[in-house]
Amino acid sequence: MKNGKKYRESCKLYDVEGFYDPSKAFEICVQTAKAKFDESIETHVRLGVDSRHADQQVRGALVLPHGTGKKVRVLAICKGDDESAAKEAGADFIGAEDMITKIQSENWFDFDVLVTTPAMMPLVGRLGKVLGPKGLMPNPKAGTVSADIAKSIRDVKAGKIEYRLDKSNIIHCIIGKASFGAQKLQENFEALMDAIVKSKPEAAKGQYIKSCTVVSTMGPGIKISVSRYC
């Protein structure tokens, strides 16, 4: 499949085989976002670990300094006083057994993040087979299972993201929109990289950060020099 004219023009703006400091990389990345919509900016970080081993898993969550620019739909599974707290915090959907049934019977997934409390996890656990493959299963490490459900919702709405390895030992994350500009994108990127570096497993050997690329939705990838993170 041939790349479009705008894509080819973007490739002329920089050395596609070169490596760049983050500041320059995001300047280029913003320039390559030529679509008529506000393109998302993603980063892809390859790690020198083996995700097949439990002691080499890398997973966590953080609130990006400038958010993601994306409106996040939050489903809160809770009861009692937590329902009022969830509503006040801005949850888009709130319920308990009724929401579980809706997901099971209607195959309903019109939400981006599911948050719940520890007490509700036995109920939510029934959905593991359908939520897991979609990356929607709440997890304490990601902050989506918490006794303070209001804080969980506020964090998600503020731009909290989860990072974790895929089967290829790569972390994929959206870190903002092209409209943010290079400076804000770099600050979000640095926050993510700092979290990833701090999550280095003790069992990891050799070079931890293998490679890193940033890319706009419709643009080409720009390689970032990772020497400062190793």
TAUR-V83826 format. One record per backbone hydrogen bond with DSSP energy under -1.0 kcal/mol. NH is the residue of the N-H (numbers start at 1). CO is the residue of the C=O. If there is no record, write none. Layout:
BEGIN
NH & CO
NH & CO
END
This chain:
BEGIN
8 & 4
9 & 5
10 & 6
11 & 7
13 & 10
18 & 15
20 & 223
25 & 21
26 & 22
27 & 23
28 & 24
29 & 25
30 & 26
31 & 27
32 & 28
34 & 32
39 & 37
41 & 176
42 & 215
43 & 173
44 & 213
45 & 171
46 & 211
47 & 169
48 & 208
49 & 47
53 & 50
56 & 53
57 & 54
60 & 163
62 & 161
64 & 159
67 & 64
75 & 113
76 & 93
77 & 115
78 & 95
82 & 79
83 & 80
85 & 81
86 & 82
87 & 83
88 & 84
89 & 85
91 & 86
92 & 74
93 & 74
95 & 76
100 & 96
101 & 97
102 & 98
103 & 99
104 & 100
105 & 101
106 & 102
111 & 109
112 & 73
113 & 73
115 & 75
116 & 144
120 & 117
121 & 118
124 & 120
125 & 121
126 & 123
127 & 124
128 & 125
130 & 127
131 & 127
132 & 128
135 & 132
136 & 131
143 & 140
144 & 139
146 & 116
149 & 147
152 & 148
153 & 149
154 & 150
155 & 151
156 & 152
157 & 153
158 & 154
159 & 156
160 & 155
161 & 62
163 & 60
165 & 58
166 & 170
169 & 166
171 & 45
173 & 43
175 & 41
178 & 39
180 & 177
181 & 178
185 & 181
186 & 182
187 & 183
188 & 184
189 & 185
190 & 186
191 & 187
192 & 188
193 & 189
194 & 190
195 & 191
196 & 192
197 & 193
198 & 194
200 & 197
204 & 201
210 & 46
211 & 46
213 & 44
214 & 222
215 & 42
217 & 40
222 & 214
224 & 212
225 & 20
229 & 226
END
